[in-house]
Amino acid sequence: MVRDLIRHLHIFLLLLVAPALYAQGIAPIITEYGHGKANGAFTITNDFLEPVSVVIQEYSFSVNPDGKSKIRPLDQGIHIQLDSMSVQIGAKQQHEFAYRVKCDILPCWGTFNASISGAHVSNGIGLVMIVPHTFYVCQDKQKGCRDRIRHDAFHL
């Protein structure tokens, strides 16, 4: 009986929160760069009717043979310039984060995790969403960079 109550509570909370999750977004989710250069950007969209706060954190990651990723502090050989680390995004607005990545050793890869907070669902529960933007930088051509890294570095 307790299990049924917990399951119903989870379903109820999911029904409340799920529509709100679609209201926020990041684009693109993944970018690939070639010739050792990464000058890019990603955009966070706030479709809520209230402002949100966004904080960006940089990470490196690895992928296990079973396909599960594990984030870790940014590798020392990856140097990132990001135009802003935190912003307020107004209701129904968006913000573009521009960045440059320089790597001591190629290929390199990493992720920007955007923590979005400040919005509330209809019952008052506050939301914090974390959405990633992942970059891959190869020494040669851009096309297929991610696949080459996944094959060579992660053996996937």
Accessible surface in RSA format (square Angstrom, percent):
REM  Atomic radii and reference values for relative SASA: ProtOr
REM  Chains: A
REM  Algorithm: Lee & Richards
REM  Probe-radius: 1.40
REM  Slices: 20
REM RES _ NUM      All-atoms   Total-Side   Main-Chain    Non-polar    All polar
REM                ABS   REL    ABS   REL    ABS   REL    ABS   REL    ABS   REL
RES MET A   1   199.69 103.4 156.03 103.3  43.66 104.0 124.06 105.5  75.63 100.2
RES VAL A   2   104.62  68.8 102.49  92.8   2.13   5.1 103.17  89.6   1.45   3.9
RES ARG A   3   206.40  86.7 200.96 102.4   5.43  12.9  74.17 101.4 132.22  80.1
RES ASP A   4    67.17  47.1  67.08  66.8   0.09   0.2  15.32  36.0  51.86  51.7
RES LEU A   5   124.07  69.1 120.83  86.4   3.24   8.1 123.52  86.7   0.55   1.5
RES ILE A   6    84.39  48.0  84.12  62.7   0.28   0.7  84.39  60.8   0.00   0.0
RES ARG A   7   134.18  56.3 131.36  67.0   2.82   6.7  55.05  75.2  79.13  48.0
RES HIS A   8   109.70  60.0 104.41  72.6   5.28  13.5  76.62  79.0  33.08  38.5
RES LEU A   9    95.55  53.2  91.43  65.4   4.11  10.3  94.99  66.7   0.55   1.5
RES HIS A  10   111.76  61.1 107.10  74.4   4.66  11.9  66.59  68.6  45.17  52.6
RES ILE A  11    85.76  48.8  85.09  63.4   0.67   1.6  85.76  61.8   0.00   0.0
RES PHE A  12   112.28  56.2 110.51  68.4   1.78   4.6 112.16  68.0   0.12   0.3
RES LEU A  13    59.16  32.9  58.82  42.1   0.33   0.8  59.15  41.5   0.00   0.0
RES LEU A  14   109.29  60.9 104.91  75.1   4.38  11.0 108.65  76.3   0.63   1.7
RES LEU A  15   122.31  68.1 111.92  80.1  10.40  26.1 112.33  78.9   9.99  26.9
RES LEU A  16    40.81  22.7  31.48  22.5   9.34  23.5  33.22  23.3   7.59  20.4
RES VAL A  17    31.95  21.0  31.95  28.9   0.00   0.0  31.95  27.8   0.00   0.0
RES ALA A  18    26.81  24.6  26.58  41.0   0.23   0.5  26.81  37.8   0.00   0.0
RES PRO A  19    87.61  63.9  72.21  65.8  15.40  56.0  78.20  64.6   9.42  58.5
RES ALA A  20     9.92   9.1   4.73   7.3   5.19  11.8   9.09  12.8   0.83   2.2
RES LEU A  21    74.36  41.4  67.00  47.9   7.36  18.5  67.14  47.2   7.22  19.4
RES TYR A  22   187.14  87.4 162.02  92.2  25.12  65.4 117.28  88.1  69.86  86.1
RES ALA A  23    19.54  18.0  13.47  20.8   6.07  13.8  18.89  26.6   0.65   1.7
RES GLN A  24    14.92   8.3   2.00   1.5  12.93  30.8   3.32   7.1  11.60   8.8
RES GLY A  25    24.94  30.8   0.00   N/A  24.94  30.8  24.40  66.9   0.54   1.2
RES ILE A  26    20.13  11.5   6.31   4.7  13.83  33.3   6.63   4.8  13.51  36.6
RES ALA A  27    58.84  54.1  56.31  86.9   2.53   5.7  56.59  79.7   2.25   5.9
RES PRO A  28    61.58  44.9  54.76  49.9   6.82  24.8  61.38  50.7   0.19   1.2
RES ILE A  29   101.07  57.5  97.40  72.6   3.68   8.9  97.40  70.1   3.68  10.0
RES ILE A  30    62.86  35.8  44.14  32.9  18.73  45.1  44.14  31.8  18.73  50.8
RES THR A  31    21.76  15.5  16.83  17.1   4.92  11.7  21.76  29.2   0.00   0.0
RES GLU A  32    48.64  27.9  42.88  32.4   5.77  13.7   5.54  10.7  43.11  35.2
RES TYR A  33    30.04  14.0  29.38  16.7   0.66   1.7  27.66  20.8   2.39   2.9
RES GLY A  34    10.77  13.3   0.00   N/A  10.77  13.3   0.62   1.7  10.15  22.7
RES HIS A  35   131.72  72.0 115.43  80.2  16.30  41.7  82.01  84.5  49.71  57.8
RES GLY A  36    21.94  27.1   0.00   N/A  21.94  27.1   5.79  15.9  16.15  36.2
RES LYS A  37   144.79  70.6 139.13  85.4   5.66  13.5  84.61  76.2  60.18  64.1
RES ALA A  38     1.47   1.4   0.00   0.0   1.47   3.3   0.00   0.0   1.47   3.9
RES ASN A  39    92.23  63.6  68.07  65.8  24.16  58.2  26.84  64.6  65.39  63.2
RES GLY A  40    17.42  21.5   0.00   N/A  17.42  21.5  12.98  35.6   4.45  10.0
RES ALA A  41    31.48  28.9  19.48  30.1  12.00  27.3  19.59  27.6  11.90  31.5
RES PHE A  42     1.45   0.7   0.00   0.0   1.44   3.8   1.45   0.9   0.00   0.0
RES THR A  43    28.91  20.6  28.27  28.7   0.63   1.5  13.58  18.2  15.32  23.2
RES ILE A  44     0.00   0.0   0.00   0.0   0.00   0.0   0.00   0.0   0.00   0.0
RES THR A  45    41.49  29.5  41.49  42.1   0.00   0.0  26.56  35.7  14.93  22.6
RES ASN A  46     0.00   0.0   0.00   0.0   0.00   0.0   0.00   0.0   0.00   0.0
RES ASP A  47    64.66  45.3  57.68  57.4   6.98  16.5  10.65  25.1  54.01  53.9
RES PHE A  48    28.62  14.3  26.00  16.1   2.62   6.8  28.62  17.4   0.00   0.0
RES LEU A  49   150.15  83.6 123.29  88.2  26.86  67.5 123.52  86.7  26.63  71.7
RES GLU A  50    62.49  35.9  61.60  46.6   0.90   2.1  21.82  42.2  40.68  33.2
RES PRO A  51    72.80  53.1  66.32  60.5   6.48  23.6  66.32  54.8   6.48  40.3
RES VAL A  52     1.40   0.9   0.06   0.1   1.33   3.2   1.40   1.2   0.00   0.0
RES SER A  53    40.06  33.9  39.53  52.8   0.53   1.2  19.31  41.1  20.75  29.1
RES VAL A  54     0.43   0.3   0.00   0.0   0.43   1.0   0.00   0.0   0.43   1.2
RES VAL A  55    71.15  46.8  71.15  64.4   0.00   0.0  71.15  61.8   0.00   0.0
RES ILE A  56     1.87   1.1   0.00   0.0   1.87   4.5   0.00   0.0   1.87   5.1
RES GLN A  57    85.80  48.0  83.85  61.3   1.95   4.6  16.45  35.0  69.35  52.6
RES GLU A  58    47.78  27.4  32.86  24.9  14.91  35.5   1.43   2.8  46.35  37.8
RES TYR A  59    48.95  22.9  48.90  27.8   0.05   0.1  25.77  19.4  23.18  28.6
RES SER A  60     0.12   0.1   0.12   0.2   0.00   0.0   0.12   0.3   0.00   0.0
RES PHE A  61    14.64   7.3  14.64   9.1   0.00   0.0  14.64   8.9   0.00   0.0
RES SER A  62    39.38  33.3  39.38  52.6   0.00   0.0  26.10  55.6  13.29  18.6
RES VAL A  63    15.86  10.4   6.18   5.6   9.68  23.3   6.31   5.5   9.55  25.9
RES ASN A  64    66.44  45.8  65.04  62.9   1.41   3.4   9.52  22.9  56.92  55.0
RES PRO A  65   117.42  85.6  96.95  88.4  20.47  74.4  97.25  80.3  20.17 125.4
RES ASP A  66   102.54  71.8  62.39  62.1  40.15  94.9  49.47 116.4  53.06  52.9
RES GLY A  67    43.81  54.0   0.00   N/A  43.81  54.0  18.22  50.0  25.58  57.3
RES LYS A  68   142.32  69.4 137.31  84.2   5.01  11.9  87.12  78.4  55.20  58.8
RES SER A  69    76.71  64.8  47.07  62.8  29.64  68.3  14.27  30.4  62.44  87.5
RES LYS A  70   138.81  67.7 134.31  82.4   4.51  10.7  81.76  73.6  57.05  60.8
RES ILE A  71    85.96  48.9  70.48  52.5  15.48  37.3  70.48  50.8  15.48  42.0
RES ARG A  72    82.25  34.5  77.02  39.3   5.23  12.5  52.29  71.5  29.97  18.2
RES PRO A  73   110.81  80.8 103.13  94.0   7.68  27.9 107.70  88.9   3.11  19.3
RES LEU A  74    46.24  25.8  26.86  19.2  19.38  48.7  26.86  18.9  19.38  52.1
RES ASP A  75    53.87  37.7  46.07  45.9   7.80  18.4  23.12  54.4  30.75  30.7
RES GLN A  76   174.13  97.4 151.69 110.9  22.43  53.4  61.67 131.3 112.46  85.3
RES GLY A  77    24.20  29.8   0.00   N/A  24.20  29.8  18.16  49.8   6.04  13.5
RES ILE A  78    12.33   7.0   6.46   4.8   5.88  14.2   6.46   4.6   5.88  15.9
RES HIS A  79    85.38  46.7  79.13  55.0   6.25  16.0  58.28  60.1  27.11  31.5
RES ILE A  80    32.04  18.2   1.84   1.4  30.20  72.8   1.86   1.3  30.18  81.9
RES GLN A  81   126.87  70.9 119.84  87.6   7.02  16.7  48.91 104.1  77.95  59.1
RES LEU A  82    28.91  16.1   1.95   1.4  26.96  67.8   2.75   1.9  26.17  70.4
RES ASP A  83    92.49  64.8  50.64  50.4  41.85  99.0  42.10  99.1  50.39  50.3
RES SER A  84    29.55  25.0  21.99  29.3   7.56  17.4  29.19  62.2   0.36   0.5
RES MET A  85    90.48  46.9  85.83  56.8   4.65  11.1  80.19  68.2  10.29  13.6
RES SER A  86    66.70  56.4  50.37  67.2  16.33  37.6  15.52  33.1  51.18  71.7
RES VAL A  87    30.60  20.1  16.63  15.1  13.98  33.7  27.53  23.9   3.07   8.3
RES GLN A  88   122.11  68.3  95.60  69.9  26.51  63.1  58.52 124.6  63.59  48.2
RES ILE A  89     3.80   2.2   1.43   1.1   2.38   5.7   3.80   2.7   0.00   0.0
RES GLY A  90    23.02  28.4   0.00   N/A  23.02  28.4  17.84  48.9   5.18  11.6
RES ALA A  91    36.39  33.5  23.66  36.5  12.73  29.0  23.66  33.3  12.73  33.7
RES LYS A  92   127.70  62.3 100.39  61.6  27.31  65.0  61.79  55.6  65.92  70.2
RES GLN A  93   107.28  60.0 100.57  73.5   6.72  16.0  28.14  59.9  79.14  60.0
RES GLN A  94   119.01  66.5  95.84  70.0  23.17  55.2  22.93  48.8  96.08  72.9
RES HIS A  95    57.22  31.3  53.66  37.3   3.55   9.1  37.18  38.3  20.03  23.3
RES GLU A  96   102.65  58.9  90.73  68.6  11.92  28.4  21.78  42.1  80.87  66.0
RES PHE A  97     0.00   0.0   0.00   0.0   0.00   0.0   0.00   0.0   0.00   0.0
RES ALA A  98    41.52  38.2  40.34  62.3   1.18   2.7  40.61  57.2   0.91   2.4
RES TYR A  99     6.79   3.2   0.00   0.0   6.79  17.7   3.26   2.4   3.54   4.4
RES ARG A 100   146.16  61.4 145.20  74.0   0.96   2.3  28.77  39.3 117.38  71.1
RES VAL A 101     7.33   4.8   0.00   0.0   7.33  17.7   0.57   0.5   6.76  18.3
RES LYS A 102   136.40  66.5 134.83  82.7   1.56   3.7 102.10  91.9  34.30  36.5
RES CYS A 103    16.27  12.3   0.76   0.9  15.51  36.4   0.43   1.1  15.84  17.1
RES ASP A 104    88.98  62.3  54.20  53.9  34.78  82.2  25.65  60.4  63.33  63.2
RES ILE A 105   140.30  79.8 131.33  97.8   8.98  21.6 135.36  97.5   4.94  13.4
RES LEU A 106    55.58  31.0  34.83  24.9  20.75  52.2  34.83  24.5  20.75  55.8
RES PRO A 107    48.91  35.6  39.68  36.2   9.24  33.6  39.68  32.8   9.24  57.4
RES CYS A 108     8.27   6.3   5.74   6.4   2.53   6.0   8.27  21.0   0.00   0.0
RES TRP A 109    38.89  15.6  37.19  18.0   1.70   4.0  36.45  19.4   2.44   4.0
RES GLY A 110     0.00   0.0   0.00   N/A   0.00   0.0   0.00   0.0   0.00   0.0
RES THR A 111     7.16   5.1   6.80   6.9   0.36   0.9   6.22   8.4   0.94   1.4
RES PHE A 112     0.06   0.0   0.02   0.0   0.04   0.1   0.02   0.0   0.04   0.1
RES ASN A 113    18.97  13.1  18.97  18.3   0.00   0.0   1.46   3.5  17.51  16.9
RES ALA A 114     0.00   0.0   0.00   0.0   0.00   0.0   0.00   0.0   0.00   0.0
RES SER A 115    24.77  20.9  23.50  31.4   1.27   2.9  15.31  32.6   9.46  13.2
RES ILE A 116     5.16   2.9   3.45   2.6   1.70   4.1   3.45   2.5   1.70   4.6
RES SER A 117    37.28  31.5  36.34  48.5   0.94   2.2  15.21  32.4  22.07  30.9
RES GLY A 118    38.46  47.4   0.00   N/A  38.46  47.4  27.40  75.2  11.06  24.8
RES ALA A 119     3.13   2.9   2.87   4.4   0.26   0.6   2.87   4.0   0.26   0.7
RES HIS A 120    91.05  49.8  78.71  54.7  12.34  31.6  47.58  49.0  43.47  50.6
RES VAL A 121    12.93   8.5   2.65   2.4  10.28  24.8   8.34   7.2   4.59  12.4
RES SER A 122   111.43  94.2  62.64  83.6  48.79 112.4  60.89 129.7  50.54  70.8
RES ASN A 123    76.65  52.9  37.83  36.6  38.83  93.5  37.55  90.4  39.10  37.8
RES GLY A 124    47.87  59.0   0.00   N/A  47.87  59.0  30.35  83.3  17.52  39.2
RES ILE A 125    68.92  39.2  63.27  47.1   5.65  13.6  68.62  49.4   0.30   0.8
RES GLY A 126    46.17  56.9   0.00   N/A  46.17  56.9  19.47  53.4  26.70  59.8
RES LEU A 127    19.47  10.8  15.85  11.3   3.61   9.1  17.06  12.0   2.40   6.5
RES VAL A 128   103.84  68.3  72.37  65.5  31.47  75.8  72.37  62.9  31.47  85.4
RES MET A 129    23.48  12.2  21.15  14.0   2.33   5.5  21.99  18.7   1.49   2.0
RES ILE A 130   107.29  61.1  80.14  59.7  27.15  65.4  80.14  57.7  27.15  73.7
RES VAL A 131    22.58  14.9  22.58  20.4   0.00   0.0  22.58  19.6   0.00   0.0
RES PRO A 132    60.52  44.1  60.48  55.1   0.04   0.2  60.48  49.9   0.04   0.3
RES HIS A 133     0.00   0.0   0.00   0.0   0.00   0.0   0.00   0.0   0.00   0.0
RES THR A 134    17.45  12.4  17.45  17.7   0.00   0.0   3.60   4.8  13.85  20.9
RES PHE A 135     0.00   0.0   0.00   0.0   0.00   0.0   0.00   0.0   0.00   0.0
RES TYR A 136     7.46   3.5   7.46   4.2   0.00   0.0   0.00   0.0   7.46   9.2
RES VAL A 137     0.36   0.2   0.36   0.3   0.00   0.0   0.36   0.3   0.00   0.0
RES CYS A 138     3.57   2.7   3.57   4.0   0.00   0.0   0.62   1.6   2.95   3.2
RES GLN A 139   106.14  59.4  89.29  65.3  16.85  40.1  39.79  84.7  66.34  50.3
RES ASP A 140    65.51  45.9  62.11  61.8   3.39   8.0  33.94  79.9  31.57  31.5
RES LYS A 141   124.23  60.6 122.76  75.3   1.47   3.5  66.63  60.0  57.60  61.4
RES GLN A 142   102.02  57.0  98.85  72.2   3.16   7.5  18.50  39.4  83.52  63.3
RES LYS A 143   172.11  84.0 163.05 100.0   9.06  21.6 113.44 102.1  58.67  62.5
RES GLY A 144    23.43  28.9   0.00   N/A  23.43  28.9  20.67  56.7   2.76   6.2
RES CYS A 145     0.00   0.0   0.00   0.0   0.00   0.0   0.00   0.0   0.00   0.0
RES ARG A 146    80.86  33.9  80.86  41.2   0.00   0.0   9.14  12.5  71.72  43.5
RES ASP A 147    97.02  68.0  92.00  91.6   5.02  11.9  28.65  67.4  68.36  68.2
RES ARG A 148    65.03  27.3  61.36  31.3   3.67   8.7  58.52  80.0   6.51   3.9
RES ILE A 149     1.77   1.0   0.81   0.6   0.96   2.3   1.77   1.3   0.00   0.0
RES ARG A 150    70.11  29.4  70.11  35.7   0.00   0.0   4.63   6.3  65.47  39.7
RES HIS A 151   119.91  65.5 117.82  81.9   2.09   5.3  81.37  83.9  38.54  44.8
RES ASP A 152    95.49  66.9  77.28  76.9  18.21  43.1  31.48  74.1  64.01  63.8
RES ALA A 153    42.79  39.3  13.75  21.2  29.04  66.1  22.95  32.3  19.84  52.6
RES PHE A 154    11.69   5.8   6.21   3.8   5.47  14.2   9.21   5.6   2.48   7.1
RES HIS A 155   146.69  80.2 120.42  83.7  26.27  67.2  84.81  87.4  61.88  72.0
RES LEU A 156    67.96  37.8  20.18  14.4  47.78 120.1  53.00  37.2  14.96  40.3
END  Absolute sums over single chains surface
CHAIN  1 A     9563.3       7954.2       1609.1       5799.7       3763.6
END  Absolute sums over all chains
TOTAL          9563.3       7954.2       1609.1       5799.7       3763.6
